[in-house]
Amino acid sequence: MIKQHPHTLQYIAEGTPAYQDGEGYWEPGEPGSLEVIKCRAEANSKGELVKTADGAQVSFRFTVYLPKGTASIPYGTEVKIFAGGELLAEEQVKNFHPGQLNCRLWV
């Protein structure tokens, strides 16, 4: 049987920075949390390019298909992709697109 999302993507979501309250006391921020998402990673075997947020065209190793409604993963975030428990890739996010049927991530 074919699995729609046979891989797993992991990354550390940004926390909140420390801040000063109304009386001038520093309050600690929240640490980032480990996010784990089922996905399907397909290798960029054709050597295609993707545009980044600033319009530059860059190469990427994988197009990662994520479930519809996945929260946006910011440009430059370090992600790890696992296949059956083995590390498949450790890359930075080049672009994210929330599509109509799924979300796509280029790393």
C-alpha positions in Angstrom: 0.0 0.0 0.0 1.3 3.5 -0.9 1.6 6.0 1.9 0.9 9.6 1.2 3.3 10.9 3.8 6.0 8.2 4.4 8.6 10.6 5.8 8.9 12.8 8.9 10.0 16.4 9.1 11.4 17.9 12.3 12.4 21.5 13.2 12.5 23.8 16.2 9.8 26.4 16.0 10.8 29.8 17.2 10.0 30.7 20.8 9.4 34.2 22.1 12.2 36.5 23.2 12.7 37.9 26.7 10.8 41.1 27.3 10.3 43.9 29.9 7.0 44.1 31.7 5.3 47.3 32.6 7.4 47.8 35.7 10.7 47.3 33.9 11.4 43.8 35.1 12.7 41.3 32.6 10.5 38.3 31.9 12.0 35.2 30.3 10.7 34.3 26.8 9.4 30.9 25.8 11.8 28.4 24.4 11.2 27.0 20.9 9.4 23.7 20.6 10.2 20.6 18.5 7.7 20.3 15.7 7.2 16.9 14.0 5.2 16.6 10.8 4.5 13.7 8.5 5.5 14.5 4.9 6.7 13.2 1.6 10.1 14.4 0.3 11.0 14.2 -3.4 14.5 14.7 -4.6 15.2 17.6 -7.0 16.6 15.3 -9.7 16.2 17.8 -12.5 18.3 20.6 -10.9 15.4 23.0 -10.8 15.6 26.4 -9.0 13.1 28.1 -6.6 12.7 31.8 -5.9 13.3 32.9 -2.3 11.4 35.6 -0.5 13.8 38.2 -1.8 13.4 37.1 -5.4 16.7 35.3 -5.8 16.7 31.9 -7.5 18.5 29.2 -5.6 18.9 25.4 -6.0 17.3 23.0 -3.6 17.7 19.3 -2.8 14.1 18.3 -2.0 10.5 19.4 -2.5 8.6 18.4 0.7 4.9 17.9 0.5 3.1 18.6 3.8 -0.6 18.2 4.9 -2.9 21.1 4.0 -3.1 23.6 6.8 0.5 23.1 8.0 1.8 26.3 9.7 4.2 28.3 7.7 7.9 27.4 8.2 10.1 30.5 8.0 12.9 30.9 5.4 16.2 29.8 6.8 14.8 27.4 9.4 16.9 24.3 9.8 14.8 21.1 9.2 15.6 17.4 9.3 13.9 14.8 7.2 13.7 11.2 8.2 12.8 8.1 6.2 12.1 5.1 8.4 14.0 6.5 11.3 17.1 7.3 9.2 18.2 10.9 8.6 17.6 11.6 4.9 18.5 15.3 4.9 19.4 18.2 7.1 18.8 21.4 5.2 17.6 25.0 5.4 14.2 26.2 4.2 14.4 28.0 0.9 10.6 28.6 0.4 7.2 27.6 1.7 3.9 27.6 -0.1 0.5 26.9 1.3 -1.4 25.3 -1.6 -5.0 24.4 -2.2 -4.5 20.6 -1.7 -1.2 20.6 0.3 1.7 22.7 1.5 5.0 22.6 -0.2 8.4 23.3 1.3 11.7 23.6 -0.6 14.9 22.7 1.2 
